[in-house]
Structures are given as structure tokens and as C-alpha cells.
Amino acid sequence: MTYPVASEALQARYVRRDGVPVAVLRVGENGEAAVVEAEVFPQSGGPPARPGPYTFANAREAEAFVTDAVEALIYLGCDVSDA
């Protein structure tokens, strides 16, 4: 199965908890749709999981998805930055 991959990130959020990387969320466009790509880092180490990508009709919908995810991660005690 082929997934639509973003050609260029419009926005990226880096998630850490206690200084340890937890996830990276990126919003991009692939020409026809907006795409959210994620990397989730396991606590045990090793390569990150890459669930998705998640496809949306436009960048606004994709950014709303990321905003909701970020708010949940902050509630759970994570620090989020865009760098």
C-alpha cells in the first residue's frame, strides 16, 4: 500500500517528557491533500514507530488534528516545541 507523503513540512512539533524525546509530528502537503506524519520514540529505545500518515482535505484540518494531539500530550506532562 502506498501512502501520500508530505513533500515539505509546513509545521513540526517536537514532544519531550523529562527531556527525553517522545514524538515528532509534522504537517505537510502532497499536492492534493494535507498530511500529518508522526514519529513515536519507544521508551525502551530503538527506532521510532511511524504510524500513519494521516491524510486531511486541507492544511487547516491537519493543523487542528496536531493541535488536539499536542494539547493531550501537554496534559500528560510533555513539553512541546517547534524546534
N, C-alpha and C positions, 0 to 999 in steps of 0.2 A: 504494500500500500504506500502510495506517495503522499506526503504531507506538504501543504503550502508553507514554505519557509520565508520568513521576512528577509527582504534584501538589505534593509537598512533600519537600525533601531531608531525609533522616534523618542523613546523613553526607556530608561533602565532603572530598576530599583534593586539595591543590594541589601540583603537581610542578614543580620548577625544577632547572635544571642550570646551574651557574656564574651564578646569579642570573637566568637567562632562563626565562620560562615554557615548560614542555614540555606539560603536560596538566592537566586538571581532571577528577576522577572523582567522580560524585555517586551516592549510593544513595537511592532514594525508593520510595514505594509508590503504586500507582494504584488501590487498592481491591481488586483481585483478585490481584495479584502484586507482587513487588518488582522494581524496575527499576534498572539501572546505566546512567547516561548519561555520555558522555565527550566532552571537547573536547580535540583534539590540535593543538598550535600548530606549524606548519611552521617549520623553521629559516630559510627564505627570507623569512618574513613572510607577510602576507596573512591572510585569515580562517581560523579554525580548522576542521579537519575534525571531523565529528561522527559517528563510527562508532557502530553500534548503533541503538537502545538494546538492551541485553541484559536479557532477562526471566528471572526466577527464581521458584520457588514461594513463597519467603518471604524476609524481610529477612536472616536468618542466612546463607542461601546466597549472597545478593548481597554481603553484607559479606565473606564468605570469598573470593569472587572478587576484590573490591577489595584485600583484604589480600595475596593472592597477587601481584596486579599491582604493588602498592606495593613488596613485597619484591624483586621483579625489578628495578624501577626504582631502588631504593636500591643494589642490587648493581651496577647500571650507572653509579653515580655521581651519581644525582639526590638532591636534597633534597626531602622531603615534609613538608607541614604541613597542619593542618586549618583554617588561616586565611590 
